[in-house]
Amino acid sequence: MISLRQKENGWLEIIINEDCDNDTFITYSKELEKLLGIEYKTQIGAFNCYYFDFWYNNVLVTLHYNNYMGISIVAEETQASYLTTNDTIRLIFNILSASV
């Protein structure tokens, strides 16, 4: 079940699936591309960890997978506007929630 979580530092993250495998991540990354109309700018991965970066609403966002933590979406925390960044994560969360 998809959820929105506020980290201790106040930044938001979307938890998509906390128990999945590499194949589930790859499938989900392709679905996310279509749903949000995005293109991954950077795709870094190894056997048990992936980072796929994309721009959404002028915010750099990362689709992240780790075999111990699952799939999440986070924004770069060093960006100038804390509110815009969290608003973008909320927007993505609302789109994903509506599509389930």
N, C-alpha and C positions, 0 to 999 in steps of 0.2 A: 504494500500500500504506500502510495506516495505521500510524503509529509514535508512540511516546511519547518526548519529548526533554526533557532537563533543560537549562534555560538557564544561563548563567554565574552568575546570581544565585541559583540553586537552585530556582527555581520551575519547575513542569512545564508543558509544552504538548503538545497532541495535533496531529500533522501528519496531515491527512487526504488531501490531494491537492496536490502541488506544481506541477502543470501542468494547469490547467483554465480554463474561461471563466465568464462571469456566469451563463449558463443552468445550468451544472453546479452552481454554488453555490446557486442558488435551488431547484433540485430537491433537493439534499442538505439544505438547511435545512428543507424540508417533511418529508422522511424523518426527520430528527432530531427534529422536533416530535412525530411519531407514536411513534417508538422510545422516547424518554425521557419522553413525556407532559408536555411543557413548553409554555409559551406565551411567545413573545418579548415582552419588556416594552418594548424600544426597538429600532427598526430604522432605522439610519442608513446611507445609501448614496449613492454617486455612480457614475459610469460604470465605474470600475475598482477600487472599494474599498467594502466593506460591513462594518458592525459590527451584529450582532444579539445583544442582551443577554437573558439569562434567568437565573432562579434555579434552582439545583439543589442539594439537600442543604444548604440555607441558605447557599449560596455564590453570589455573582454571577459568572456565566460569560459569556464572549463567543465567539460563532461569528464568525470573522473571514475575510474574503476580500480578497485583493489580487491583481491580475492578474500581478504579478511574483513573488509568493511563494506563491500558492495558498490553500488553505483550512486554517485551524487553529482550535483551541479553546484558549482561555486563561482563567484566572481573574484577577479583579482582585487585583493584587499588594499592595494597601494594606490588605487585610483583616487582622483581628486574629490569626487563627490560621493560621500558615504550614502546619502539619501537616494541619489540616482541609482547607485549600484544596488542597494537593497530593493528599490522600486522595480528594477529590471528583474531581479530574482523573483519577486512577487508576481510580476507579469508572466514570466515563464511558468511559474508554479500554477497560476490560474489557467493558462492555456493547457498545460499537461493534465490538470485535474478535470477540465471540461472534456478532454478527449478520452478519458478512461471509461 
